[in-house]
Amino acid sequence: MTRTITVTGEGTGEAVPDLLTLTLAVEIRRDAAGAAYDDAGEVASAVTDALRGNGVAEHDLRTSGLNLRAELVWAENQGQKVTGYVASTILVARVSPPSAAPVAISAAVAAGGDSLRINGIEQGFTDSSAVAAHAQEAAWREAEAKASRFAALAGARLGHVLSIDQRPDHGSPVPMMGDMKRAFASESMPIEAGSVAVSASVVVQWELESSEHGAG
């Protein structure tokens, strides 16, 4: 019967991000549904124009949500009453390099005014394959080191690799909060840029062979 050992290795790869993804929301309240919808469209167009005018490419802009709803209140002896309508949309912009983000965000805020919300930013990579490869290599090295230690404790050594299960392919970029080294600042709020990590996990199964020492 073939003896085997299965271990999990985890690793990370780090690099300075070269991409910032900005999520913006436009929200308009009006008495009439049509007015809310039309005005939200105008503000969204102004915001996207401002982003285009400040270095955001056309293919890096997209609309990810559109909503029109009635605002309701409960009135005594009257039930629910419509007090107005809210139209909203979500805009997602990819900014590269991240150093261009503060100016682009300031322009978007100026264009959107009180109707604009910043839902969040995420730093990452235009191509994460190189960082993911480093993470995968680190995960493999950890798995191999673990397996070698356990094999030695069992009086054996590692033989052929029987299976490799990578899970997942690579993780989402995660900011390394302890390494915020540079600030991209303009007249607007600064954006700190440090290392961003991508994680990987691999499950490897080896055949166990008798060690030369134990075979004697």
VEXDREN-2710 file (C-alpha; in Angstrom, 1 decimal):
% VEXDREN-2710
k/r/px/py/pz
1/MET/0.0/0.0/0.0
2/THR/1.4/3.4/-1.0
3/ARG/2.0/5.8/1.8
4/THR/1.2/9.4/1.1
5/ILE/1.3/12.8/2.8
6/THR/-1.0/15.7/2.0
7/VAL/-0.3/19.3/3.1
8/THR/-1.5/22.8/2.5
9/GLY/0.8/25.6/1.7
10/GLU/-0.1/29.3/1.7
11/GLY/1.9/32.3/0.4
12/THR/1.6/35.9/-0.6
13/GLY/3.2/38.1/-3.2
14/GLU/3.5/41.9/-2.7
15/ALA/4.0/44.8/-5.1
16/VAL/3.2/48.5/-5.3
17/PRO/-0.3/48.9/-6.9
18/ASP/-0.5/50.5/-10.4
19/LEU/-4.3/50.7/-10.5
20/LEU/-7.1/52.3/-8.4
21/THR/-10.7/51.3/-8.8
22/LEU/-13.1/54.1/-7.7
23/THR/-16.8/53.4/-7.0
24/LEU/-19.1/56.4/-7.1
25/ALA/-22.9/56.7/-6.6
26/VAL/-25.2/59.4/-8.0
27/GLU/-28.4/59.9/-6.1
28/ILE/-31.2/62.4/-6.8
29/ARG/-34.5/63.0/-5.0
30/ARG/-37.3/64.7/-6.8
31/ASP/-41.1/65.0/-6.5
32/ALA/-41.7/63.3/-9.8
33/ALA/-40.1/60.0/-11.0
34/GLY/-39.3/61.4/-14.5
35/ALA/-37.5/64.4/-13.0
36/ALA/-35.5/62.3/-10.6
37/TYR/-34.5/59.9/-13.5
38/ASP/-33.6/62.7/-15.9
39/ASP/-31.6/64.7/-13.3
40/ALA/-29.7/61.7/-12.2
41/GLY/-28.7/61.0/-15.8
42/GLU/-27.5/64.6/-16.2
43/VAL/-25.4/64.4/-13.1
44/ALA/-24.0/61.0/-14.0
45/SER/-23.0/62.3/-17.4
46/ALA/-21.3/65.4/-15.8
47/VAL/-19.3/63.1/-13.5
48/THR/-18.2/60.8/-16.3
49/ASP/-17.2/63.8/-18.4
50/ALA/-15.1/65.1/-15.5
51/LEU/-13.4/61.7/-15.1
52/ARG/-12.7/61.5/-18.9
53/GLY/-11.3/65.0/-18.8
54/ASN/-8.9/64.0/-16.0
55/GLY/-7.2/60.9/-17.4
56/VAL/-9.7/58.1/-17.1
57/ALA/-10.0/56.2/-20.4
58/GLU/-13.4/55.4/-21.9
59/HIS/-12.9/51.7/-21.5
60/ASP/-12.2/52.2/-17.8
61/LEU/-15.6/53.7/-17.1
62/ARG/-18.7/51.7/-16.6
63/THR/-22.2/51.9/-15.0
64/SER/-22.8/49.0/-12.7
65/GLY/-26.3/49.9/-11.3
66/LEU/-29.4/51.9/-12.0
67/ASN/-32.4/52.3/-9.6
68/LEU/-35.6/54.3/-9.4
69/ARG/-37.8/54.0/-6.4
70/ALA/-40.6/55.8/-4.5
71/GLU/-40.0/57.1/-1.1
72/LEU/-42.8/56.1/1.2
73/VAL/-44.0/57.3/4.7
74/TRP/-46.7/56.0/6.9
75/ALA/-49.4/58.5/7.7
76/GLU/-52.0/57.9/10.4
77/ASN/-55.4/56.9/9.0
78/GLN/-54.0/57.2/5.5
79/GLY/-51.5/54.3/5.1
80/GLN/-48.5/54.7/3.0
81/LYS/-47.9/57.9/1.1
82/VAL/-45.4/58.7/-1.7
83/THR/-43.3/61.7/-0.7
84/GLY/-41.0/61.6/-3.7
85/TYR/-38.8/59.6/-5.9
86/VAL/-35.1/58.6/-5.8
87/ALA/-33.1/57.8/-8.8
88/SER/-29.6/56.4/-8.4
89/THR/-26.8/54.9/-10.4
90/ILE/-23.4/53.5/-9.7
91/LEU/-20.3/54.5/-11.6
92/VAL/-17.0/52.5/-11.5
93/ALA/-13.8/54.1/-12.8
94/ARG/-10.4/52.5/-13.1
95/VAL/-7.6/55.0/-12.7
96/SER/-4.0/54.2/-13.7
97/PRO/-1.6/55.2/-12.3
98/PRO/-3.1/55.8/-8.9
99/SER/-1.2/59.1/-8.6
100/ALA/-3.8/60.5/-11.0
101/ALA/-6.7/59.6/-8.7
102/PRO/-6.9/62.6/-6.4
103/VAL/-7.3/65.1/-9.2
104/ALA/-9.8/62.8/-11.0
105/ILE/-11.8/62.4/-7.7
106/SER/-11.8/66.1/-7.1
107/ALA/-13.2/66.8/-10.6
108/ALA/-15.9/64.1/-10.1
109/VAL/-16.9/65.6/-6.8
110/ALA/-17.1/69.1/-8.3
111/ALA/-19.2/67.9/-11.1
112/GLY/-21.5/65.8/-9.0
113/GLY/-21.9/68.2/-6.1
114/ASP/-24.2/67.1/-3.3
115/SER/-25.7/64.4/-5.4
116/LEU/-22.4/62.4/-5.5
117/ARG/-21.3/59.7/-3.0
118/ILE/-17.9/58.0/-2.9
119/ASN/-18.7/54.4/-2.1
120/GLY/-15.0/53.3/-1.9
121/ILE/-11.7/52.8/-3.6
122/GLU/-9.7/49.6/-4.1
123/GLN/-6.0/49.5/-5.1
124/GLY/-4.7/46.7/-7.3
125/PHE/-2.9/45.8/-10.5
126/THR/-3.6/46.2/-14.2
127/ASP/-2.0/42.7/-14.5
128/SER/-1.8/40.7/-11.3
129/SER/-0.3/37.6/-13.0
130/ALA/3.3/38.3/-11.9
131/VAL/2.3/39.0/-8.3
132/ALA/0.1/35.9/-8.3
133/ALA/3.0/33.8/-9.5
134/HIS/5.1/34.9/-6.6
135/ALA/2.3/34.0/-4.2
136/GLN/2.0/30.6/-5.8
137/GLU/5.7/30.0/-5.6
138/ALA/5.7/30.9/-1.9
139/ALA/2.7/28.6/-1.3
140/TRP/4.5/25.7/-3.0
141/ARG/7.7/26.3/-0.9
142/GLU/5.7/26.3/2.3
143/ALA/3.9/23.1/1.3
144/GLU/7.1/21.4/0.4
145/ALA/8.8/22.4/3.6
146/LYS/5.9/21.2/5.7
147/ALA/5.8/17.9/3.9
148/SER/9.5/17.4/4.2
149/ARG/9.4/18.0/8.0
150/PHE/6.5/15.5/8.5
151/ALA/8.1/12.9/6.3
152/ALA/11.4/13.1/8.3
153/LEU/9.4/12.7/11.5
154/ALA/7.9/9.6/10.0
155/GLY/11.2/8.2/9.1
156/ALA/10.5/8.7/5.4
157/ARG/11.3/11.0/2.5
158/LEU/9.2/12.7/-0.2
159/GLY/8.7/10.8/-3.4
160/HIS/6.7/11.8/-6.5
161/VAL/4.0/14.4/-6.4
162/LEU/0.7/12.7/-6.8
163/SER/-1.7/15.6/-6.9
164/ILE/-1.8/19.4/-6.8
165/ASP/-4.9/21.4/-6.0
166/GLN/-4.6/25.1/-6.2
167/ARG/-7.4/27.0/-4.2
168/PRO/-8.2/29.5/-5.3
169/ASP/-6.2/30.6/-8.4
170/HIS/-5.2/33.7/-6.5
171/GLY/-6.8/35.9/-4.0
172/SER/-8.0/39.5/-4.3
173/PRO/-5.5/42.2/-3.7
174/VAL/-5.2/43.2/0.0
175/PRO/-3.6/46.4/1.1
176/MET/-0.7/45.9/3.5
177/MET/-1.7/48.5/6.1
178/GLY/1.7/48.5/7.8
179/ASP/3.5/49.6/4.7
180/MET/1.8/52.8/3.5
181/LYS/4.8/54.6/2.2
182/ARG/3.7/57.2/-0.3
183/ALA/0.8/59.7/-0.4
184/PHE/-0.7/60.8/-3.7
185/ALA/-2.0/64.2/-2.8
186/SER/-3.3/67.3/-4.5
187/GLU/-5.5/70.0/-3.2
188/SER/-7.9/67.2/-2.4
189/MET/-7.7/64.3/0.1
190/PRO/-4.5/62.3/-0.1
191/ILE/-4.5/58.7/-1.1
192/GLU/-1.9/56.5/0.5
193/ALA/-0.1/53.9/-1.6
194/GLY/1.8/51.1/-0.1
195/SER/2.3/47.4/-0.9
196/VAL/-0.7/45.3/-2.0
197/ALA/-0.6/41.6/-1.4
198/VAL/-2.1/38.7/-3.4
199/SER/-2.5/35.4/-1.7
200/ALA/-2.4/31.8/-2.9
201/SER/-3.1/28.4/-1.4
202/VAL/-2.1/25.0/-2.7
203/VAL/-2.8/21.5/-1.5
204/VAL/-0.2/18.9/-2.6
205/GLN/0.0/15.2/-2.1
206/TRP/3.3/13.4/-2.2
207/GLU/4.2/9.7/-2.2
208/LEU/6.2/8.7/0.9
209/GLU/9.3/6.6/0.4
210/SER/11.4/4.9/2.9
211/SER/14.5/6.9/3.9
212/GLU/17.9/5.5/3.1
213/HIS/18.7/5.6/6.9
214/GLY/15.5/3.8/7.7
215/ALA/16.0/1.2/4.9
216/GLY/19.2/-0.1/6.5
END
